[in-house]
């Protein structure tokens, strides 16, 4: 049977010439070969979350950090010093990715650059014959999403999307419970991600220091429209569209991915959204408060499915982060790792309609409690996720969060962005693989 995910992949791949250059397939890593790793973008996320697990695993798995590529001279030097201190490794610093790949020094890369660059930098990496650990969001436009899906599928390279929930034992347990049928059909999902952090995504001290002569501004912009140098859009890109969608790409992408994973659905049927810049009027163009409501279900059966509500605010942290799945029999709370009959159909209400009560048992999901707070530090899931990627680089098996997972969360993110920016109900066209707003493909 052809699944919706299969249909998406076939649609995107249709009409594409087979294969890239031979170098895409040229690096076959033997069981005893050392895997040489480079870093694309020496970011806070990489420093806080990638290097620790890599350090713990590298020796036993025969991996070595050998290079760092960053457009900013300051970050390159910081990277060299950090690796020397943490790993005892004297890495080579490159001014840009072209120089790095031309050196033939690396077999795999960690990639954690600006949100709008993730898809394009992943394409560069796999074309150069490298496996990739790619931070989310994978893509912020459908053209970039389609391009990276094609490139990765044709390259045969291992790409792990940084959706670390897919390496959590408790999430595996939730998936098993739902897909076993014991949970019953999903009727509603409520997702929440709230903070009260005026410093979130801000780098005021760094902004004062960055000069245009320190970086290659045109290379940074890649395929985005040219505009004059702005250090905020380099260092605080998450606040500005079209360099980032902000809330959808940074936070919703984690949680909406579990919806796709648990339900087996590749993307929403429709989305509506509202929000604005209500608290932090600092020149940003991305919302500090947003609510998105999705409809999920089979495209050919609008009478079945479920609703997903995602809400996020920067102005008050009450509620923090939540992932709540509901069925007629109860709920799964992925904040507490509990399955419960809360809200299920009780005997008193069921009998009036000649029905039986429908109440889930009380169970605890096994595994580490996910670190759902909005930080950039390490957690057990990120460690497991990086370990899974490194194992798959060796085994050539499909990683826990493959390219298709990134493609799917990108569709949802772009639908949320389109709904917010147009004020329209948006849908997804399976045939053209476009997000549609007002009968037209959404463009930034």
C-alpha positions in Angstrom: 0.0 0.0 0.0 1.3 3.5 -0.9 1.4 5.8 2.1 1.0 9.5 2.0 4.7 9.8 2.9 5.6 7.6 -0.1 3.3 9.8 -2.3 5.1 13.0 -1.2 8.5 11.6 -1.9 7.5 10.3 -5.3 5.8 13.6 -6.2 8.9 15.6 -5.2 11.3 13.2 -6.9 9.3 12.9 -10.2 11.1 14.2 -13.2 14.5 14.6 -11.5 17.6 13.3 -13.2 19.1 10.4 -11.3 22.2 11.0 -9.3 24.6 13.8 -8.5 28.3 13.6 -9.2 30.2 10.4 -8.3 31.7 12.2 -5.3 28.3 12.0 -3.6 28.9 8.2 -3.4 32.7 8.2 -3.2 33.1 8.2 0.5 32.3 4.7 1.7 33.4 4.5 5.4 34.8 1.2 6.4 34.2 -0.3 9.8 37.7 0.6 11.0 38.0 4.0 9.3 38.0 7.1 11.4 35.0 9.4 10.6 36.3 13.0 10.2 33.7 15.5 11.3 33.4 19.2 10.6 31.1 21.9 12.0 29.0 24.2 9.8 28.3 27.2 12.0 29.9 27.4 15.5 26.6 28.3 17.2 25.4 28.4 20.8 23.3 25.3 20.1 26.3 23.4 18.8 28.6 24.5 21.7 26.0 23.6 24.4 24.3 20.5 23.0 26.4 18.8 20.3 29.9 18.8 21.6 29.3 17.1 24.9 27.7 13.9 23.4 30.3 13.9 20.7 33.1 14.1 23.2 31.7 11.2 25.2 31.2 9.0 22.1 34.0 9.9 19.7 36.8 7.7 21.0 34.8 4.5 21.2 33.1 5.1 17.8 36.3 6.3 16.1 35.1 9.8 15.2 37.3 12.9 15.2 36.5 16.6 15.0 38.8 18.1 12.4 37.3 21.3 11.0 35.0 24.3 11.6 33.4 26.6 9.0 31.9 29.9 10.0 31.5 33.2 8.1 32.5 35.3 11.2 36.2 35.3 12.1 35.3 35.6 15.8 33.3 32.4 15.8 36.0 30.5 13.9 38.6 31.4 16.5 36.2 30.7 19.3 35.5 27.3 17.7 39.2 26.4 17.4 39.8 27.4 21.1 36.7 25.5 22.3 37.6 22.3 20.5 41.1 22.4 21.8 39.9 22.8 25.4 37.0 20.3 25.2 38.3 17.7 22.8 42.1 18.3 22.8 41.7 18.7 19.0 43.5 21.3 16.9 40.9 21.8 14.2 41.3 23.7 10.9 39.2 26.8 10.5 37.6 27.7 7.1 36.0 31.0 6.0 33.1 29.2 4.3 31.7 25.9 3.4 33.1 25.9 -0.2 36.6 26.0 1.2 35.8 23.3 3.7 34.4 20.9 1.2 37.2 21.6 -1.3 39.7 20.5 1.3 38.3 16.9 1.3 38.9 16.8 5.0 35.4 15.8 6.3 33.2 12.8 6.0 30.3 14.2 8.1 29.2 17.5 9.5 27.2 19.0 12.3 25.1 21.8 10.9 23.5 24.5 13.1 23.4 27.7 11.0 20.6 30.3 10.5 17.2 28.7 10.1 16.8 29.7 6.5 20.1 28.2 5.6 19.5 24.7 7.0 18.1 23.2 3.8 20.7 24.8 1.5 23.6 23.8 3.8 22.3 20.3 3.9 22.2 20.2 0.1 25.8 21.5 -0.1 26.9 18.8 2.4 25.4 15.8 0.7 26.6 17.0 -2.7 30.1 17.0 -1.2 29.6 13.4 -0.1 29.0 14.2 3.6 26.6 12.7 6.1 24.8 15.4 8.1 23.3 16.1 11.6 21.0 19.0 10.6 19.3 21.2 13.2 15.7 22.0 12.8 13.8 23.6 11.2 14.8 21.9 8.0 13.2 24.4 5.6 11.3 27.7 5.8 10.0 27.7 2.2 8.6 24.9 0.1 11.0 25.4 -2.7 13.9 24.8 -0.2 12.1 21.9 1.3 11.6 20.2 -2.0 15.1 20.8 -3.1 16.7 19.3 0.1 14.4 16.3 0.0 15.5 15.5 -3.6 19.2 16.1 -2.8 19.3 13.8 0.2 17.2 11.0 -1.3 19.4 11.0 -4.4 22.7 11.2 -2.5 22.2 8.2 -0.3 23.8 10.1 2.6 22.8 9.7 6.3 20.9 12.8 7.4 19.6 13.1 11.0 17.2 16.0 11.6 17.7 17.5 15.1 14.2 16.4 16.3 15.5 14.7 19.4 12.2 13.6 20.7 12.5 10.8 18.1 15.3 9.3 20.3 13.4 9.4 23.6 12.3 6.1 25.2 9.1 7.7 26.6 8.2 8.9 23.1 8.7 5.4 21.7 6.4 4.1 24.4 3.7 6.7 23.5 4.0 5.8 19.9 3.6 2.1 20.6 0.6 2.7 22.9 -1.2 4.9 20.2 -0.3 2.7 17.3 -1.4 -0.5 19.1 -4.9 0.8 19.2 -5.1 0.9 23.0 -5.3 4.6 23.1 -8.1 4.8 20.5 -8.3 7.4 17.7 -6.7 10.8 18.5 -9.4 13.4 18.9 -7.4 16.4 19.9 -3.8 17.5 20.6 -2.8 20.5 22.6 0.7 21.9 22.3 2.1 24.7 24.4 5.5 26.5 24.6 5.6 29.6 26.8 8.5 31.6 28.1 9.1 35.0 29.7 12.5 35.8 28.5 13.2 39.2 27.0 16.7 38.0 26.1 15.5 35.0 24.1 17.0 35.1 20.6 18.6 38.5 21.4 22.4 39.1 21.2 22.8 42.9 22.0 26.4 42.7 23.0 27.5 40.7 20.0 25.4 43.0 17.7 27.5 46.0 18.8 30.7 44.2 18.0 29.8 42.7 14.5 31.1 44.7 11.5 30.3 44.0 7.9 34.0 43.5 7.2 34.0 40.6 9.7 31.7 38.4 7.5 30.7 37.7 3.9 27.2 39.2 4.0 26.3 38.2 0.5 27.2 34.6 1.1 25.2 34.7 4.3 22.0 35.8 2.5 22.2 32.8 0.1 18.9 32.7 -1.8 17.1 35.4 0.3 16.6 38.8 -1.3 19.5 41.2 -1.0 19.4 43.9 1.6 21.9 46.1 3.2 24.1 44.6 6.0 22.2 44.4 9.3 24.1 42.8 12.3 20.8 42.0 14.0 19.6 39.9 11.0 22.9 38.0 11.2 23.0 37.4 15.0 19.3 37.7 15.9 17.9 36.1 12.7 15.2 34.2 14.6 13.4 37.6 15.2 13.2 38.4 11.4 11.2 36.9 8.5 12.3 35.6 6.0 15.5 34.5 7.8 13.3 32.6 10.3 9.7 31.9 11.0 10.5 32.4 14.7 8.0 30.5 16.9 6.9 27.9 14.3 10.4 26.9 13.1 12.1 27.1 16.5 9.6 25.6 18.8 6.5 24.2 17.1 8.7 22.1 14.8 9.7 19.9 17.8 6.2 19.3 18.9 4.4 19.0 15.6 6.9 16.4 14.6 5.5 14.1 17.3 2.0 14.5 15.8 3.2 13.3 12.4 5.2 10.4 14.1 2.3 9.2 16.3 -0.5 9.6 13.8 1.3 8.5 10.6 0.1 11.6 8.8 2.6 13.6 6.9 1.2 17.1 7.2 -2.0 19.0 8.2 -5.0 19.3 5.9 -5.4 23.0 6.8 -4.2 25.7 9.2 -5.4 29.0 10.6 -3.4 31.3 12.8 -3.3 34.5 14.7 -0.9 36.5 16.9 1.3 39.5 16.9 4.1 41.4 18.6 2.4 42.3 21.8 5.2 42.6 24.3 8.7 42.9 22.9 8.6 45.9 20.5 12.2 45.8 19.7 12.1 46.0 15.9 11.4 42.3 15.4 9.1 41.2 12.5 8.3 37.7 13.9 5.5 37.3 16.4 6.1 37.1 20.2 2.7 35.5 20.6 1.0 33.0 18.3 -1.7 30.4 18.2 -2.1 28.0 15.3 -5.0 25.6 14.8 -4.4 22.7 12.5 -6.9 20.1 11.0 -5.4 16.7 10.5 -6.8 13.6 8.8 -7.1 11.8 5.4 -7.3 14.2 2.5 -10.1 12.1 1.0 -12.2 11.9 4.1 -12.9 15.3 5.7 -15.3 13.7 8.2 -12.5 12.0 10.1 -9.4 13.3 11.8 -8.5 15.5 14.7 -7.5 19.0 15.6 -4.1 20.3 16.9 -3.8 23.5 18.7 -0.4 25.1 19.2 0.1 28.2 21.3 3.2 30.1 22.3 4.0 33.4 24.0 7.1 35.2 25.1 5.4 37.4 27.7 4.4 35.0 30.4 5.8 31.5 31.1 2.8 30.1 32.9 2.1 26.6 31.6 5.6 26.4 30.2 5.7 23.5 27.7 3.1 20.9 27.3 2.2 18.0 24.8 -1.2 16.6 25.5 -2.8 13.9 23.4 -6.6 13.2 23.9 -8.8 10.3 22.9 -12.4 9.5 23.9 -10.9 7.3 26.7 -8.5 9.7 28.3 -5.1 11.4 27.6 -1.4 11.1 27.3 0.6 13.8 29.0 4.1 13.9 27.7 5.2 16.5 30.3 4.5 14.0 33.1 4.9 10.8 31.1 1.5 9.6 32.2 -1.4 7.8 30.5 -4.6 8.4 32.4 -8.4 8.2 32.0 -8.7 11.9 32.5 -11.6 13.3 30.5 -12.6 9.8 29.3 -16.2 8.7 28.7 -17.6 7.8 32.1 -20.3 5.2 32.9 -22.8 7.8 33.9 -22.6 9.6 30.6 -22.3 6.5 28.5 -25.3 4.7 29.7 -27.7 7.4 28.7 -26.9 6.6 25.1 -26.8 2.8 25.6 -23.0 2.8 25.5 -20.2 1.5 27.8 -17.7 3.6 29.7 -14.4 4.2 27.8 -11.6 4.9 30.3 -7.9 4.3 29.8 -5.8 2.6 32.5 -3.4 4.6 34.6 0.1 4.0 33.2 3.6 5.6 33.3 5.6 5.9 30.1 9.1 4.4 30.6 12.1 6.5 29.8 13.7 9.8 30.7 11.4 12.8 31.1 12.0 15.0 28.1 13.7 18.3 28.8 10.9 20.4 27.3 12.0 23.8 28.6 13.3 26.3 26.1 17.0 26.1 26.7 20.0 25.4 24.6 21.7 22.9 27.0 22.2 19.2 26.7 19.7 16.6 27.7 19.4 12.8 27.5 17.4 12.9 24.3 20.0 15.0 22.5 22.7 12.6 23.6 20.6 9.6 22.3 19.9 11.4 19.1 23.5 12.2 18.3 24.5 8.7 19.2 21.9 7.3 16.9 23.3 9.5 14.1 26.8 8.4 14.7 25.7 4.7 14.7 23.9 5.2 11.4 26.9 6.9 9.8 28.6 3.6 10.6 25.8 1.1 9.8 24.2 3.1 6.9 20.8 2.4 8.5 18.0 5.0 8.5 18.3 7.3 11.5 15.5 8.0 14.0 14.6 11.4 12.4 15.2 11.0 8.7 14.8 13.6 6.0 11.1 12.8 5.5 10.5 13.8 9.1 12.1 17.2 8.4 10.1 17.6 5.2 6.9 16.9 7.1 7.6 19.4 9.9 8.6 22.0 7.3 5.2 21.7 5.6 3.4 22.3 8.9 5.7 25.2 9.8 5.2 26.9 6.5 1.5 26.4 6.7 1.5 28.1 10.1 3.7 30.9 8.8 1.4 31.4 5.7 -1.7 31.4 7.9 -0.2 34.0 10.3 1.2 36.3 7.6 -1.9 36.2 5.2 -4.7 35.9 7.8 -6.1 33.1 5.5 -7.0 29.5 6.0 -4.2 27.6 4.2 -4.1 24.1 2.8 -1.5 21.8 1.1 -1.6 20.8 -2.5 -0.4 17.2 -2.7 0.1 17.3 -6.5 2.3 20.5 -6.6 3.7 20.1 -3.0 2.8 23.7 -2.3 1.3 25.5 0.6 -1.8 27.3 -0.7 -3.2 30.6 0.7 -6.1 32.2 -1.1 -5.8 29.7 -4.0 -2.2 30.7 -4.6 1.2 29.2 -3.5 2.5 31.1 -0.4 5.6 33.1 -1.2 7.6 35.3 1.2 
